[in-house]
């Protein structure tokens, strides 16, 4: 615990001397990481007598606060510096005359949408649509999610006031749909079985990292008829993943899971080979979860106006963006929405590269390399 002031000054100097974000992050980890210098010192407080522990703990917390404040301040400076450098490198002179450009590219999400629709279309599924701004009955209540369900918390869901002239009321507010399951309820309300639909579309949740974004794309499926079983569900999804990844054989397994709108529920895994630099679908002894599924809960059928004593069915859901990442080797979901034409030129598809079960899903048009 000696020379704490000297230690603080040394760390603050390292922070101010950091010229790029990577250097700053290295300093943060070395000081405040799980095995950081300050973290280890705080772990050692337990070995001190009570009075010394209180005194040293107070000093260490003050130093930690100063360091965190300096890190945050320097981070903002370096982020602004990096942005300005990027803008100066990528400046476009809009006064220049138009130059010949290559043809545009189809976004991978649009391509996957076409592929999924082509596969399920061959199985006899219709494509259904619904509103992006949904009421809580169709988004939550009808799907067996009561008012106290964790998925309804404000930190996960975007709520919108249904009456701007009145104070916000979470119980009556609309939501930016968190899944496309509301389309399934609306279809059941309008149509009696047999029902066989997929429901692709944008969905919204409060999350943002390499594998999550506030807006993403999802496709859900629903089949309702008499005498539908888990065997139909497994056969349908097995045929889908084989066709989607364009493999004659693909190891799959189903693990018991829980979803409020299905019972029983399962998650489907596909066989793959994972290495530090590669993910190969259909090879190796590793497994990767790809979708959730199950038999439609009787309460959900009732909410949609269908008699659960006469009909039953299955449902499934998967992320379109994640399917694109797996099939076309795209490492970061956030790049999907950055509107970078260089990225699109690399991962995009030619406009005439249509997806069909006859002509091929991702045939010779393929990736623009």
Secondary structure, DSSP 8 states (H G I E B T S, - for coil): -TTHHHHHHHHHHHHHH--SHHHHHHHHHHHHSTT-HHHHHHHGGGGS-HHHHHHHHHHHHHHHHHHHHHHHHHHHHHHHHHHHHHHHHT---TTS--------EE-HHHHHHHHHHHHHHHTT-EE----SEE-HHHHTGGGT--TT-GGGSTTTS-EE-S-TTS---TTT-EEE-SSTHHHHHHHHHH--S-EEEEEEEEEE-S--BTTB-SEEEEEEEEEEETT--HHHHHHHHHHHHHHHTT-S---EEEEEEEETTEEEEEEEEEEEEE-SS-EEET-SSEEEEEEEEEEE-HHHHHHTT--TTT-EEEEEEEEHHHHHHHHHT---GGGGGS--HHHHHHH-EETT---BTTTBSS-TT----
